[in-house]
């Protein structure tokens, strides 16, 4: 099967070479980081998690979002998703690999990673997150391998795969729930200490993930002529719209509870994020960009006319993705540390090497998704021919 | 046969609810599972206080009235830094510190008071690891690189730590430091009797556990020119720390978080 990913036109190879080059740049800076230490990043004693963990959090959402195509297709037998379900699953695999790399590059002593399995610690949410993510990766690798393999041979997939697919549905929910527990169970970080964290993570995941899938479908349509089908895209649009509404609703809930209750330690974080605190406001323009993108996307997506227009629908999806990327992939994690437990505002901004390592991991994600999609589409074409 | 708390937690943890079980038990003390569990460990209403059954629970009492009278004194910090090979990077980004001074208002952030007595207003006070009885850092560590001694000291295994810094996110007191880069070139005068650390691991104050094992007091306690710090066994009613706490009003940092910090400040 994999041979299909190793055959392609000029454009395909140019794209893969470009991604490979970006990965190498990231790798180069990772070796620099390994040599110097994590001090090469913008992180500090006070802001001890930065872009790596923030991007990890965001990508777990993308990974979990596969459930939005898997569930209707396998549980409700919603045929229109037949063409894109495999794409959702491949997106999940790529996203989980990115997640694992984001955690890996964040470790001060990466060569000791196996200590997590050597000394399994059941009361640590980090342990459970690693277990959940590894399990989800294994499930999706098995599922895509078996279903696509069956398609390759033009036979029905074996019966035993169905329970595994069904298991992957709650598993997807679990990976993002445990990721929320990672930060929402810390009494000393009031910004994260909210029971709505897991629901909020799921809502943002189920809007940003399918939005990315829609964008990828549009790109593929242009490049390969692959058509996900009008009905499937429309249904995805509806899912994104509802999930985005829930996401924005949850964010507003945080605003109400924080500012109406007015507990100083809670207020300080949200104030820093959206309005600035003690004259420090580095994230403020980003967060308002995110807020405007969210509002704009809702206008485009809720209105049926713009949702059903391909161009405005695509713009709406891009806005959803960018809005949540800023909110979850930047603001949410960093602001948990600002102000510090001593009430001091010490800001954070990623350094160039740190950003390039992140870009390298994104490039690897795109490389995987490109090869997976190439493989899936080639097999389909072959079967149809 | 009594089951130790550690064994119990392992059992509960195996059912994947270890992290919340303790709270669940105290919140639903009347459910049958909770009854069995609390019977097994011989606990009363709150399991988290059970460790007082240990013969020794070390604690620190810091008389702030004595401390702030020594304006600008850093004897405790110097003694600690020198012996424990604390590097001096000269910037706050890479900073490693075990004991340091913070303004009273910042150390006691949750006790906002604009009308503090002149004695404490804008005065810097020593802060260091509280060696909590219920340490959140130990709860979150994925490798048990940070763990608790039976006497209560929260320890750090620098050789097991993977450098994920989850403990730093969990600590409500900002007591933990990470080696963002190799600290060795930045140690002014290396003390060969104490290990230096490598880049990529977390470290913290351990109340000089290496000295405690030899029956010695922590360095900061010894270095204090006005004897503001007292170290001892909280479970011994006749200990110095207990006597001080009996005769003086004390406060702790963020006790409302349920971490049970074991540094008592006399005001």
Interface residues (C-beta under 8 A of the other chain):
Chain A: X36 X37 X38 X39 X43 X44 X45 X46 X48 X49 X103 X106 X107 X108 X109 X110 X112 X113 X115 X116 X118 X119 X121 X122 X123 X124 X125 X126 X127 X128 X130 X182 X183 X185 X186 X187 X188 X189 X264 X265 X336 X337 X340 X341 X342 X343 X344 X346
Chain B: X9 X10 X13 X14 X16 X18 X19 X92 X93 X94 X95 X96 X97 X102 X105 X106 X107 X109 X110 X112 X136 X139 X140 X141 X142 X143 X144 X145 X160 X161 X162 X163 X164 X165 X166 X168 X169 X170 X171 X172 X173 X174 X177 X178 X179 X180 X181 X182 X199 X200 X201 X202 X254 X257 X258 X259
